Amino acid sequence: MKKLIPMTDFVLIQNNTTDTSCEYAKKAFLRCIRYAEFLQMPLTLGMFVPVDDDGDILSEPVQDEYWEDTDIDYYESEMLQYHEANEKVLFSGFSIAWNGEAIISVYLDDLNLAFDKITLKSGMNYTIEHLCTYDLELTPYALKQIGI
């Protein structure tokens, strides 16, 4: 599984096997529980674009912007912070559409999502489950959270 799918599809995939052992059933049940918990997570900005610990959007540092030799350490620190934050993104391919005073909006194709700039949460109180119809690609970090 590399795409976000509805819970019912996920359960049916777990059941689509010839292995009827008790051990397999136990593992399949635990995968279903983890996926259900994943789907119930409230949407946050950091699921779509890299953000720092304060919720500020991070852009990939450009080395040309660091002129002095002393700036190289700062550049490497910024690059490390960006890569660590980028690895925690759950959905691939999103970009910033709007970064205003109170709202940040991200988009991918026909999907636009708005987040409160203070709480970094969706104003509509959506969960990941609300996104199942958009055929979104999950990142390796998302798959790891699900346990796949």
DRENZADO-853999 format. One line per field, with one value per atom (N, C-alpha, C): residue number from 1; atom name; x, y, z. Coordinates in Angstrom, 2 decimals. Example, Ala and Ser with C-alpha at 12.3 -4.5 7.8 and 13.67 -1.06 7.14 Angstrom:
% DRENZADO-853999
i	(1 1 1 2 2 2) $
at	(N CA C N CA C) $
xx	(13.19 12.30 13.20 12.85 13.67 12.90) $
yy	(-5.69 -4.50 -3.30 -2.25 -1.06 0.03) $
zz	(7.80 7.80 7.80 7.08 7.14 7.87) $
//
This chain:
% DRENZADO-853999
i	(1 1 1 2 2 2 3 3 3 4 4 4 5 5 5 6 6 6 7 7 7 8 8 8 9 9 9 10 10 10 11 11 11 12 12 12 13 13 13 14 14 14 15 15 15 16 16 16 17 17 17 18 18 18 19 19 19 20 20 20 21 21 21 22 22 22 23 23 23 24 24 24 25 25 25 26 26 26 27 27 27 28 28 28 29 29 29 30 30 30 31 31 31 32 32 32 33 33 33 34 34 34 35 35 35 36 36 36 37 37 37 38 38 38 39 39 39 40 40 40 41 41 41 42 42 42 43 43 43 44 44 44 45 45 45 46 46 46 47 47 47 48 48 48 49 49 49 50 50 50 51 51 51 52 52 52 53 53 53 54 54 54 55 55 55 56 56 56 57 57 57 58 58 58 59 59 59 60 60 60 61 61 61 62 62 62 63 63 63 64 64 64 65 65 65 66 66 66 67 67 67 68 68 68 69 69 69 70 70 70 71 71 71 72 72 72 73 73 73 74 74 74 75 75 75 76 76 76 77 77 77 78 78 78 79 79 79 80 80 80 81 81 81 82 82 82 83 83 83 84 84 84 85 85 85 86 86 86 87 87 87 88 88 88 89 89 89 90 90 90 91 91 91 92 92 92 93 93 93 94 94 94 95 95 95 96 96 96 97 97 97 98 98 98 99 99 99 100 100 100 101 101 101 102 102 102 103 103 103 104 104 104 105 105 105 106 106 106 107 107 107 108 108 108 109 109 109 110 110 110 111 111 111 112 112 112 113 113 113 114 114 114 115 115 115 116 116 116 117 117 117 118 118 118 119 119 119 120 120 120 121 121 121 122 122 122 123 123 123 124 124 124 125 125 125 126 126 126 127 127 127 128 128 128 129 129 129 130 130 130 131 131 131 132 132 132 133 133 133 134 134 134 135 135 135 136 136 136 137 137 137 138 138 138 139 139 139 140 140 140 141 141 141 142 142 142 143 143 143 144 144 144 145 145 145 146 146 146 147 147 147 148 148 148) $
at	(N CA C N CA C N CA C N CA C N CA C N CA C N CA C N CA C N CA C N CA C N CA C N CA C N CA C N CA C N CA C N CA C N CA C N CA C N CA C N CA C N CA C N CA C N CA C N CA C N CA C N CA C N CA C N CA C N CA C N CA C N CA C N CA C N CA C N CA C N CA C N CA C N CA C N CA C N CA C N CA C N CA C N CA C N CA C N CA C N CA C N CA C N CA C N CA C N CA C N CA C N CA C N CA C N CA C N CA C N CA C N CA C N CA C N CA C N CA C N CA C N CA C N CA C N CA C N CA C N CA C N CA C N CA C N CA C N CA C N CA C N CA C N CA C N CA C N CA C N CA C N CA C N CA C N CA C N CA C N CA C N CA C N CA C N CA C N CA C N CA C N CA C N CA C N CA C N CA C N CA C N CA C N CA C N CA C N CA C N CA C N CA C N CA C N CA C N CA C N CA C N CA C N CA C N CA C N CA C N CA C N CA C N CA C N CA C N CA C N CA C N CA C N CA C N CA C N CA C N CA C N CA C N CA C N CA C N CA C N CA C N CA C N CA C N CA C N CA C N CA C N CA C N CA C N CA C N CA C N CA C N CA C N CA C N CA C N CA C N CA C N CA C N CA C N CA C N CA C N CA C N CA C N CA C N CA C N CA C N CA C N CA C N CA C N CA C) $
xx	(0.85 0.00 0.89 0.73 1.48 0.54 -0.76 -1.75 -2.66 -3.23 -4.23 -5.51 -6.07 -7.29 -8.29 -9.58 -10.58 -10.31 -10.80 -10.59 -11.15 -12.33 -12.92 -12.02 -11.45 -10.52 -9.30 -8.79 -7.62 -7.93 -9.09 -9.47 -9.60 -10.22 -10.38 -9.04 -8.07 -6.73 -6.09 -6.29 -5.73 -6.34 -7.58 -8.30 -8.02 -7.43 -7.20 -5.91 -5.98 -4.82 -5.28 -4.40 -4.70 -4.19 -3.41 -2.87 -3.99 -4.38 -5.46 -4.94 -3.63 -3.06 -3.49 -3.47 -3.82 -2.83 -1.56 -0.52 -0.78 -1.14 -1.44 -2.66 -3.68 -4.91 -4.61 -3.73 -3.35 -2.63 -1.68 -0.94 -1.87 -2.77 -3.71 -4.60 -5.05 -5.89 -5.13 -3.86 -3.05 -2.81 -2.59 -2.43 -3.71 -4.86 -6.14 -6.31 -5.95 -6.04 -5.12 -3.86 -2.93 -3.43 -3.99 -4.49 -5.70 -6.59 -7.74 -7.28 -6.27 -5.73 -5.09 -4.41 -3.80 -4.89 -5.97 -7.03 -7.73 -7.73 -8.41 -7.56 -6.31 -5.45 -5.97 -6.07 -6.48 -5.39 -5.82 -4.87 -4.07 -2.76 -1.89 -1.00 -0.51 0.29 1.52 2.18 3.39 3.19 1.93 1.67 1.88 1.89 1.90 3.15 3.74 4.97 5.87 7.19 8.09 7.92 7.84 7.73 8.72 9.16 10.05 9.23 9.90 9.22 8.19 8.35 7.40 6.28 6.32 5.30 5.58 6.76 7.11 7.49 7.01 7.30 8.78 9.36 10.78 10.92 11.78 12.15 13.55 13.83 15.16 16.18 17.19 18.22 18.97 19.32 20.10 21.51 22.49 23.86 24.41 23.97 24.44 24.14 23.16 22.79 23.74 24.65 25.57 26.98 27.40 28.63 29.88 29.81 30.98 31.29 32.56 32.95 32.20 31.93 31.22 29.75 29.27 27.88 27.68 28.76 28.65 28.09 28.55 28.01 26.52 26.15 24.75 23.94 24.48 23.82 23.61 24.64 24.53 23.50 23.44 22.45 21.03 20.87 19.57 19.15 20.10 19.82 19.40 20.08 19.72 18.32 18.00 16.68 15.60 15.87 14.92 14.69 15.76 15.63 14.91 15.20 14.51 13.01 12.65 11.24 10.57 11.29 10.74 10.47 11.29 11.09 9.84 9.30 8.11 6.81 6.93 5.75 5.07 3.73 3.00 2.53 2.32 1.76 2.69 2.96 3.90 3.26 4.07 3.71 2.99 2.75 2.02 2.93 2.34 3.04 2.24 2.91 2.25 1.47 0.19 -0.63 -0.74 -0.80 -1.00 -0.39 0.35 0.92 0.58 -0.62 -1.08 -0.83 -1.48 -1.29 -1.90 -3.07 -3.77 -3.91 -3.77 -4.03 -2.88 -2.59 -1.64 -2.43 -2.27 -2.98 -1.99 -2.25 -1.43 -2.31 -1.67 -2.45 -1.69 -2.46 -1.97 -3.10 -2.85 -3.86 -5.13 -6.26 -7.53 -7.85 -6.91 -7.13 -6.41 -7.18 -6.63 -7.05 -6.10 -6.38 -5.86 -6.66 -6.27 -6.02 -5.00 -4.63 -4.51 -4.96 -4.81 -3.33 -2.82 -1.39 -0.92 -1.82 -1.44 -1.48 -2.57 -2.70 -2.11 -1.93 -1.45 -2.39 -3.65 -4.65 -5.64 -6.29 -7.31 -8.48 -8.97 -10.10 -11.39 -11.43 -12.63 -12.61 -11.59 -11.43 -11.45 -10.85 -10.75 -9.73 -9.92 -8.95 -8.38 -7.38 -6.79 -7.85 -8.81 -9.86 -10.64 -10.76 -11.46 -10.74 -9.50 -8.70 -8.66 -9.35 -9.26 -9.68 -10.53 -11.02 -10.05 -8.94 -8.04 -6.83 -6.74 -5.67 -4.29 -4.09 -2.84 -1.77 -0.54 0.57 1.14 1.32 1.89 3.41 4.06 5.52 5.98 7.26 7.79 7.52 7.56 7.30 5.85 4.91 3.51 3.33 3.96 3.85 4.44 5.52 6.14 5.19 4.50 3.55 2.41 1.99 0.91 1.42 2.70 3.27 3.31 3.40 3.45 4.84) $
yy	(-1.18 0.00 1.23 2.08 3.34 4.54 4.29 5.36 5.31 6.45 6.53 5.88 4.95 4.26 4.25 4.06 3.97 2.75 2.83 1.77 0.44 0.45 -0.82 -1.51 -0.76 -1.35 -1.94 -1.23 -1.70 -3.02 -3.11 -4.34 -5.49 -5.25 -6.30 -6.78 -5.88 -6.28 -7.19 -6.88 -7.71 -9.11 -9.19 -10.47 -11.27 -10.64 -11.27 -12.10 -13.24 -14.11 -15.55 -16.47 -17.87 -18.29 -17.40 -17.68 -17.51 -18.59 -18.52 -18.78 -18.67 -18.93 -17.85 -18.23 -17.31 -16.14 -16.42 -15.38 -14.33 -14.77 -13.82 -12.98 -13.61 -12.89 -11.82 -12.15 -11.19 -9.99 -10.26 -9.17 -8.32 -8.95 -8.22 -7.32 -7.85 -7.05 -5.84 -6.02 -4.90 -3.87 -4.32 -3.37 -2.56 -3.21 -2.51 -1.45 -1.80 -0.84 0.35 0.10 1.20 2.08 1.46 2.24 3.08 2.51 3.27 4.47 4.26 5.38 6.43 5.98 6.90 7.74 7.10 7.82 8.85 8.61 9.51 10.70 10.75 11.88 13.18 14.26 15.55 16.08 16.72 17.27 18.41 18.38 19.47 19.84 21.04 21.55 20.68 20.21 19.42 18.07 17.65 16.42 16.62 17.90 18.20 18.91 19.73 20.46 20.47 20.58 20.60 21.84 21.63 22.74 22.50 23.60 23.45 23.19 23.13 22.84 23.90 25.11 26.19 26.25 25.36 25.34 26.25 26.85 27.71 26.84 27.21 26.47 26.58 25.45 25.41 25.22 26.02 25.85 25.25 24.51 23.92 25.04 25.07 26.12 26.04 27.20 27.28 27.70 26.90 27.14 28.48 28.95 30.22 31.41 31.24 32.33 32.46 31.52 31.51 31.83 33.08 33.58 33.36 33.60 33.54 32.10 31.84 30.52 30.13 31.11 30.84 30.49 30.90 30.59 29.13 28.43 27.03 26.16 26.38 25.61 25.89 27.16 27.53 26.88 26.90 26.27 24.78 24.10 22.66 22.39 23.25 23.13 23.32 24.32 24.59 23.43 22.89 21.78 20.55 20.27 19.14 19.30 20.51 20.78 20.57 21.06 20.92 19.44 18.67 17.26 16.46 16.75 16.06 16.37 17.62 18.01 17.41 17.39 16.86 15.36 14.65 13.22 12.92 13.90 13.70 14.03 14.52 14.81 13.48 13.43 12.19 12.02 13.15 13.09 13.79 13.14 13.64 14.66 15.63 16.49 17.79 18.13 19.36 20.58 21.71 22.99 24.04 25.13 26.25 27.04 27.28 28.08 29.52 29.66 30.98 30.96 32.00 32.13 33.53 33.69 35.00 35.23 36.27 36.59 35.56 35.03 34.12 32.71 32.56 31.27 30.88 29.59 28.99 27.95 27.98 27.04 26.21 24.91 24.02 23.39 22.96 22.37 21.25 20.39 19.35 19.08 19.35 19.18 19.95 19.25 19.93 19.99 19.62 19.64 20.83 21.69 22.82 22.68 22.84 22.76 24.00 24.55 25.75 25.38 26.02 25.79 27.10 27.09 28.24 28.40 29.61 29.84 29.70 29.82 29.70 28.23 27.53 26.14 25.15 25.58 24.75 23.60 23.71 22.68 23.18 22.23 22.54 23.24 24.30 25.03 24.22 23.19 22.37 21.14 21.02 19.87 18.54 18.53 17.31 16.36 15.09 14.06 13.52 12.68 12.07 11.31 10.73 9.95 10.77 12.07 12.93 13.01 12.60 12.72 11.45 10.41 9.12 9.16 10.06 10.10 10.81 11.34 12.13 11.36 10.08 9.26 9.82 10.14 10.75 9.69 10.03 9.12 9.32 8.20 8.23 8.19 8.91 8.91 7.68 7.35 6.25 6.46 7.70 7.99 7.64 7.95 7.60 6.09 5.38 3.92 3.33 3.93 3.47 3.70 4.85 5.12 4.11 3.69 2.71 1.33 1.10 -0.20 -1.12 -0.51 -1.29 -1.27) $
zz	(0.00 0.00 0.00 -0.97 -1.05 -1.05 -1.23 -1.31 -0.10 0.23 1.29 0.77 1.52 1.10 2.26 1.95 3.02 3.92 5.13 6.12 5.64 5.03 4.58 3.56 2.64 1.66 2.37 3.35 4.09 4.80 5.44 6.14 5.15 4.01 3.01 2.47 2.33 1.89 2.93 4.21 5.27 5.26 4.82 4.80 3.52 2.54 1.23 1.25 1.93 2.04 2.25 1.94 2.21 3.58 4.22 5.55 6.59 7.20 8.19 9.61 9.78 11.10 12.09 13.33 14.41 14.46 14.20 14.23 13.14 11.94 10.87 11.23 11.77 12.15 13.19 14.15 15.18 14.56 13.65 13.00 12.13 11.41 10.56 11.41 12.55 13.45 13.96 14.37 14.85 13.75 12.50 11.39 11.20 11.34 11.19 12.29 13.51 14.62 14.36 13.95 13.68 12.53 11.51 10.38 10.81 11.62 12.13 12.94 13.80 14.60 13.68 12.65 11.67 10.99 10.55 9.85 10.75 12.05 12.98 13.42 12.97 13.36 12.75 13.55 13.00 12.06 10.98 10.02 10.63 10.39 10.80 9.62 9.61 8.52 8.25 9.30 9.16 8.48 8.28 7.53 6.02 5.59 4.16 3.68 4.55 4.22 5.45 5.25 6.41 7.26 8.57 9.52 10.66 11.31 12.46 13.72 14.86 16.13 16.51 15.99 16.27 15.24 14.23 13.20 12.03 11.98 10.85 9.66 8.49 7.27 6.94 6.59 6.24 4.73 4.13 2.73 2.70 1.64 1.53 1.39 2.24 2.16 0.83 0.31 -0.93 -0.55 -0.90 -0.47 -0.96 -2.11 -2.66 -1.74 -0.85 0.05 1.25 1.40 2.53 1.99 2.18 1.56 2.38 3.63 4.52 4.91 5.23 5.70 6.97 7.81 9.06 8.79 7.62 7.26 6.87 6.54 6.11 7.23 8.46 9.59 9.76 9.62 9.73 8.61 7.40 6.26 6.52 7.00 7.28 8.37 9.37 10.43 9.88 9.04 8.42 7.50 6.76 5.86 6.65 7.76 8.61 9.17 9.66 10.20 9.12 7.91 6.82 6.49 6.35 6.00 7.08 8.34 9.43 9.41 9.16 9.10 7.86 6.75 5.51 5.62 6.40 6.59 7.41 8.13 8.95 8.21 6.99 6.17 5.83 5.89 5.65 4.21 3.50 2.15 1.16 0.05 -0.95 -1.88 -2.30 -3.42 -3.11 -1.86 -1.53 -1.60 -1.96 -2.02 -1.27 -0.92 -0.25 -1.30 -1.04 -1.93 -1.42 -0.10 0.51 1.90 2.22 3.55 4.04 4.58 5.02 6.50 7.04 8.45 9.37 9.01 9.90 9.33 8.03 7.39 6.47 6.48 5.54 4.75 3.45 2.60 1.80 1.71 0.90 -0.17 -1.26 -2.34 -3.04 -3.67 -4.56 -5.54 -6.80 -7.84 -7.47 -7.28 -6.99 -5.50 -4.66 -3.21 -2.59 -1.93 -1.18 0.27 1.17 2.60 3.29 4.19 4.94 6.40 6.98 8.36 9.10 10.35 11.23 11.53 11.41 11.56 13.01 13.95 15.36 15.81 15.52 15.96 14.96 13.71 12.60 12.29 12.75 12.47 11.44 10.80 9.81 10.49 9.90 10.45 10.42 9.60 9.47 10.39 11.21 12.11 11.35 10.18 9.39 9.98 9.68 10.01 8.71 8.81 7.62 6.83 7.53 6.86 5.83 6.04 5.09 3.74 3.67 2.46 1.61 2.03 1.34 -0.12 -0.50 -1.89 -2.84 -2.35 -3.19 -3.74 -3.51 -4.08 -3.73 -2.45 -2.01 -1.77 -2.13 -1.92 -0.52 0.18 1.51 1.44 2.33 2.40 3.19 3.12 3.95 5.44 5.91 7.31 7.68 6.79 7.03 7.09 6.16 6.15 7.43 7.91 9.16 10.34 10.35 11.44 11.45 10.26 10.15 10.53 10.31 10.60 9.41 8.24 6.99 6.43) $
//
